[in-house]
Amino acid sequence: YSFTTHYLPINSFSPDGCHLRGVTYSDGSFLLYEFDLHGVEIQRSVALSKGVEDENKIYQYSLSPSGRWLAYKVVDDIQMNVMGANVQNVRLLKVDDQIPQEVLQLTENGGAHPAALSWSPNSQYLAYTDYDEAGVGQIYVYDPDKSKELQVTYFDQDMKEQIFENLVWSPDSSSIAFSM
C-alpha cells in the first residue's frame, strides 16, 4: 500500500505504525507534518530555532519516535554530492512551537559520513558518527534528556579510511549494530 503527499517528503512512521511523518525546513523553522495512511493531514507542528540556518545546507532530518526531538545534518558545501561533502555536522533541536529553541551541535570534528542519523526505538538515544581528535570515524550516542554523549567505538588509525554506512538499533534500544 502506498500513497504520495505530492508536496513534502515522508521521513518516518509514527511508533505505532498508523501515521506517516514528514519534515521540511523554511525560514528558520522546521515544519513537522503527520498524515494518516490515506494521506490526510492530521497534525502539524513547528520546531522553531533561535538563529537562522542556511536552508540550502540542511539535509537528512530525523524526528525522534516520540516526536520531541529533531536531528539533522548541515553540510559545508551542498553544491557537492551530499555524500562527498567534507563537513556534515549533526545538530539537535527540541520540538517546541511556542518558544524558539537553541540548536545544539553534537559533532565537534565535522561529522563522519554517510551514516544516517538513527534514533533508538524508545526515543532515548540518537546514534550518529563523528571523527575523533585523530580523524578516525567513531560512533557516538547522545541522550538529549540528560544532555549526555557517549562514544561507543574506539577504532584506531588502521580504521581511518573506513566509512560507516548503517546504524541500526535493536528493538529494545539496548544495542546498536553498524556496517562499514
C-alpha positions as CSV (number, residue, x, y, z in Angstrom):
1,Y,0.0,0.0,0.0
2,S,1.4,3.4,-0.8
3,F,0.4,7.0,-1.5
4,T,2.2,10.2,-2.3
5,T,1.8,13.6,-0.5
6,H,3.0,15.4,-3.6
7,Y,4.4,18.3,-1.6
8,L,6.7,17.1,1.1
9,P,8.9,14.2,1.8
10,I,7.8,11.4,4.2
11,N,10.6,10.8,6.7
12,S,9.2,8.1,9.1
13,F,6.3,6.2,10.5
14,S,4.9,7.0,14.0
15,P,5.9,4.5,16.7
16,D,2.5,2.7,16.3
17,G,2.9,2.5,12.5
18,C,-0.5,4.1,12.0
19,H,0.7,7.5,10.8
20,L,3.4,8.9,8.4
21,R,5.6,11.9,9.4
22,G,7.3,14.5,7.2
23,V,9.7,17.3,7.9
24,T,10.5,20.4,5.9
25,Y,12.6,23.5,6.6
26,S,11.7,27.0,5.7
27,D,12.7,30.5,7.0
28,G,14.4,29.3,10.3
29,S,11.6,26.8,11.2
30,F,11.1,23.1,10.8
31,L,7.6,22.2,9.9
32,L,6.5,18.7,11.1
33,Y,3.5,17.0,9.5
34,E,1.7,13.8,10.4
35,F,-0.6,12.0,8.0
36,D,-3.0,9.1,8.3
37,L,-2.4,6.2,5.9
38,H,-4.8,7.7,3.4
39,G,-2.7,10.8,3.1
40,V,-5.0,13.1,5.1
41,E,-3.0,15.6,7.3
42,I,-3.9,15.1,10.9
43,Q,-1.4,17.2,12.7
44,R,1.1,20.0,12.0
45,S,3.6,21.4,14.4
46,V,6.6,23.7,14.2
47,A,10.1,23.4,15.6
48,L,11.4,26.9,16.0
49,S,15.1,27.5,16.3
50,K,17.0,30.6,17.5
51,G,19.1,31.9,14.7
52,V,18.7,31.3,11.0
53,E,20.2,28.3,9.3
54,D,21.3,28.3,5.6
55,E,18.3,26.3,4.2
56,N,20.4,25.1,1.3
57,K,22.8,23.3,3.5
58,I,20.4,21.4,5.7
59,Y,19.5,17.8,4.9
60,Q,18.7,14.4,6.4
61,Y,16.1,15.2,9.0
62,S,15.4,12.6,11.7
63,L,12.5,13.0,14.1
64,S,12.6,11.0,17.3
65,P,9.9,8.4,17.6
66,S,8.4,10.4,20.5
67,G,8.3,13.5,18.3
68,R,10.1,15.5,20.9
69,W,13.4,15.9,19.2
70,L,14.6,16.7,15.6
71,A,18.1,15.8,14.5
72,Y,19.5,17.0,11.2
73,K,22.8,17.4,9.3
74,V,24.3,20.6,7.9
75,V,26.9,20.3,5.2
76,D,29.7,22.8,4.3
77,D,29.0,22.7,0.6
78,I,25.7,21.5,-0.8
79,Q,27.0,22.0,-4.3
80,M,28.9,18.8,-3.9
81,N,27.2,15.4,-3.8
82,V,26.0,15.3,-0.2
83,M,27.8,12.1,0.4
84,G,31.0,13.8,-0.6
85,A,30.7,16.9,1.5
86,N,33.7,17.5,3.7
87,V,31.8,18.6,6.8
88,Q,28.5,17.1,7.8
89,N,27.7,18.4,11.3
90,V,24.9,16.9,13.4
91,R,22.5,19.3,15.1
92,L,19.7,18.7,17.5
93,L,16.6,20.8,18.2
94,K,13.8,20.3,20.7
95,V,10.4,20.4,19.1
96,D,8.5,23.3,20.5
97,D,6.2,25.6,18.5
98,Q,5.8,28.1,21.3
99,I,9.3,29.1,22.2
100,P,12.3,29.2,19.8
101,Q,14.9,26.7,21.0
102,E,18.7,26.8,21.0
103,V,20.2,24.4,18.4
104,L,22.7,22.1,19.8
105,Q,25.6,21.0,17.6
106,L,26.6,17.4,18.6
107,T,29.6,16.8,16.3
108,E,32.8,18.5,17.1
109,N,35.0,17.4,14.2
110,G,32.9,17.7,11.1
111,G,30.8,14.5,11.4
112,A,31.6,11.2,9.8
113,H,29.5,10.4,6.7
114,P,27.5,8.9,5.1
115,A,25.9,7.1,8.0
116,A,22.3,8.1,8.7
117,L,21.1,9.6,12.0
118,S,19.4,6.8,14.0
119,W,17.0,7.2,16.9
120,S,16.6,4.3,19.4
121,P,13.1,2.9,19.3
122,N,12.4,4.3,22.8
123,S,13.5,7.8,21.7
124,Q,16.1,7.9,24.5
125,Y,19.2,8.0,22.3
126,L,20.4,9.4,19.0
127,A,23.2,7.5,17.3
128,Y,25.5,9.4,14.8
129,T,29.1,9.4,13.7
130,D,31.8,11.9,14.1
131,Y,35.6,12.0,13.8
132,D,37.7,11.7,16.9
133,E,40.6,14.0,17.6
134,A,42.9,11.7,15.4
135,G,40.5,12.0,12.5
136,V,39.1,8.4,12.8
137,G,35.4,7.9,12.4
138,Q,33.6,6.8,15.6
139,I,30.0,6.1,16.7
140,Y,28.5,8.3,19.3
141,V,25.2,8.1,21.2
142,Y,23.5,11.1,22.7
143,D,20.8,11.2,25.4
144,P,19.0,14.6,24.8
145,D,17.1,14.4,28.1
146,K,20.3,14.2,30.1
147,S,22.5,16.2,27.7
148,K,24.9,13.3,27.8
149,E,27.1,12.0,25.0
150,L,28.9,8.6,24.9
151,Q,31.5,7.4,22.4
152,V,30.7,3.7,21.7
153,T,33.5,2.8,19.3
154,Y,37.2,3.3,19.7
155,F,38.8,2.4,16.4
156,D,42.5,3.1,15.9
157,Q,44.4,4.7,12.9
158,D,44.2,1.4,11.0
159,M,40.4,2.1,10.5
160,K,40.9,5.7,9.5
161,E,39.7,5.1,5.9
162,Q,36.6,3.1,6.9
163,I,33.2,4.7,6.4
164,F,30.1,3.9,8.4
165,E,27.1,3.1,6.2
166,N,24.3,2.0,8.6
167,L,23.5,2.4,12.3
168,V,20.6,0.2,13.4
169,W,19.1,-0.1,16.9
170,S,17.8,-3.3,18.5
171,P,14.0,-3.3,19.1
172,D,14.6,-2.9,22.9
173,S,17.0,0.1,22.4
174,S,19.8,-1.7,24.3
175,S,22.2,-2.3,21.4
176,I,23.3,-0.7,18.2
177,A,24.7,-2.5,15.1
178,F,26.6,-0.9,12.2
179,S,28.2,-1.7,8.9
180,M,31.2,-0.3,7.3
